Amino acid sequence: MDGEELSNELAGLIRLVAAGHRGAFRRIYDVYAAQMHAIAMRITRQAPLAADAVHDAFLQLWRNAGRFDVSRGNPEAWLISIVRYRALDIARRRGREVAEDDIPEQVDEAPDPLAQLASSRDSAALNACLAQLEADRRRLLVLAFVEGLSHSEVAERLKMPLGTVKSWIRRSLQSLRACLEGAG
Amino acid sequence: MSDDRHPVPEELHVLAGEYVLGVLDVAEMRAVRRRAMADPAFAAVITAWEQKLAPMANAVPPLPPPEALWARIEEATAPVALEPEDEPLRSRPVAPAAVGPHVEPPLVPRLRAAAARAAPRARLWPWQFTTFAAMAVAAGVVAVAVLPTLGSRLGIPPGLIGGPPAQVAALLPPDSQTAGFLAEAQPNGTVMLTALSTVTVPSGHDLELWMLPPGGTAPSALGVLPAAGRRLTLPQMPRAGTQLMISIEPPGGSPTGAPTGPVVFAGSLGHASL
């Protein structure tokens, strides 16, 4: 099944979940939980917290599936957003004081996440626009997204002044937006 | 990215992007969420960023969640009633890791969890007879299908339900399938209401129980109901299909003899033959 078929299937499954269909709910879990868990793990850095984020995301899906509107676009992006917000909330609440010395071994620092990103079919437009950013800024943006780092955590991690981090991110987002809207 | 309601300033496009990227601190995230709730155009900008940035998440290789996670999710989302199994989806091939064991948690913990969740959601509901009737019919279906097993698993003595045919009803909030009270009517006219969740009654108010026989047009008052439940005695056992409902009333019960406040739980009695 390619990406588009999966997305269509997911949109249909979400409608079934909105009607209380537990089989559809389970199916979404079977197909997407591993990706959602991986995302949550990168952001929370601790297995129990990552599991909590996925748990909360699925509860939110169960309760709010009726609010998903197909016209919002790709339903996978919706799922990814739900789990990221739950993970970010948990990570920010915990302050991630253990972040630096308690990185679980399963979470390897990919040398360049863009290499993997390139293989995703859905990401062609984003990829092309990211490629137009300077390499340092692009890596900073992907790092911030994947690890869920705050402005100040990015600054600390990259040993850069906070103001520089903020302005890099702001300009990168502006460039991305111009590029993506230009690309339609 | 913006829509035609009003143009979203560049500054807010960047803020929405920072929010979706995940670089904001807790206070900033809260402020963004508050604004998004009040400003649909801004919310749409956030959605657009979510769509655009989500492919970055593919940079993370999948990592299967712990085996026990599905059971937790299932328990937390379980309906209070045992529903007939969903039609199995015609399943297409899935990665082997995705085919986990299907753990069915025991009913009683699920019931408690569901009931606990139901309590804070006992939302207020303007009294509307037609809606109540429709709701009670739906609840009745659940009660008849489910409660025999439920009664026994709840530790209700078998004689109570199993002897001569008693009747039971799960009393549900209007917007949920999680029971707030279990009602059992005995042939001798005894009706026992047991709270299945911690029911919070707004201060300065009482719960009042009402009964509406099949074909009846106006419910009759059965008195104030403590949040933990109570036992009451009727001249005879209510007929099958009798609707029970609980409304929120001024202290001491409705002054008019009819429900004046919102109906927070309702259900329809049905035979519970074991």
Interface residues (C-beta under 8 A of the other chain):
Chain A: M1 E9 G20 H21 R22 G23 A24 F25 R26 R27 Y29 D30 V31 A33 A34 Q35 M36 H37 A38 I39 M41 R42 I43 A47 A50 A51 V54 H55 F58 L59 W62 R72 G73 N74 E76 A77 W78 I80 S81 R84 L88 D89 R92 R93 Q106 V107 A110 P113 L114 Q116 L117 S119 S120 D122 S123 A125 L126 N127 L141 V142 A144 F145 V146 G148 L149 S150 H151 S152 V154 I169 R170 L173 Q174 L176 R177 L180 E181
Chain B: M1 E10 H13 V14 G17 E18 V20 L21 G22 V23 L24 D25 V26 M29 T47 E50 Q51 K52 L53 A54 P55 M56 A57 N58 A59 V60 P61 P62 L63 P64 P65 P66 L69 W70 R72 I73 A76 T77 P79 E83 D86 E87 P88 L89 S91 R92 P93 V94 A95 A97 A98 V99 G100 H102 Q177
